[in-house]
Amino acid sequence: MYILSFCTILGGLSALWFFWDKIVVLFQKKTAPLEEKKVGQTFLSESRLVVELQSKGLRLFLANTAELDTYLAFGDYERISWTDPRGKTWLLAGELGGPTPLQTRFTMEEIRKRKENRRQNVPTKP
């Protein structure tokens, strides 16, 4: 009787362990995607965005909006989330027809080398 109870409990615990990653998802808070804030050259020059990025070891890159997916595909560049003075966080986007601001931790030379390595199918370190 004790062996059967022990095995039942052990089986239940192993099932819980097996499905744990699926159970955790049910209790995670769903976050809504950030709203986009269309910004232009005026915003970039008047805000402290460049200084904030530099303090984090990042730099600003203005990407052609039509080629945005290409810039983001390989991890060289990332979209910028920016918090306004009222505390609302935005995802920065380019004005109609203008460039989209992106951030990167790589220098232009490092990005050039990463692109060259991808062309040669040589794995690179992130």
PEGIUR-V213524 format. One record per backbone hydrogen bond with DSSP energy under -1.0 kcal/mol. CO is the residue of the C=O (numbers start at 1). NH is the residue of the N-H. Records with the same first field share a line. If there is no record, write none. Layout:
# PEGIUR-V213524
CO=NH + NH
This chain:
# PEGIUR-V213524
1=5
2=6
3=7
4=8
5=9
6=10
7=11
8=12
9=13
10=14
11=15
12=16
13=17
14=18
15=19
19=23
20=24
24=27
35=91
37=93
39=95
40=44
41=45
42=46
43=47
48=52
49=53
50=54
51=55
53=58
54=57
59=104
61=102
63=100
64=67
65=68
67=71
68=72
69=73
78=103
80=92
82=90
84=87
88=84
90=82
91=37
93=39
95=98
100=63
102=61
103=78
104=59
107=111
108=112
109=113
110=114
111=115
112=116
113=117
114=118
115=119
116=120
117=122
118=121
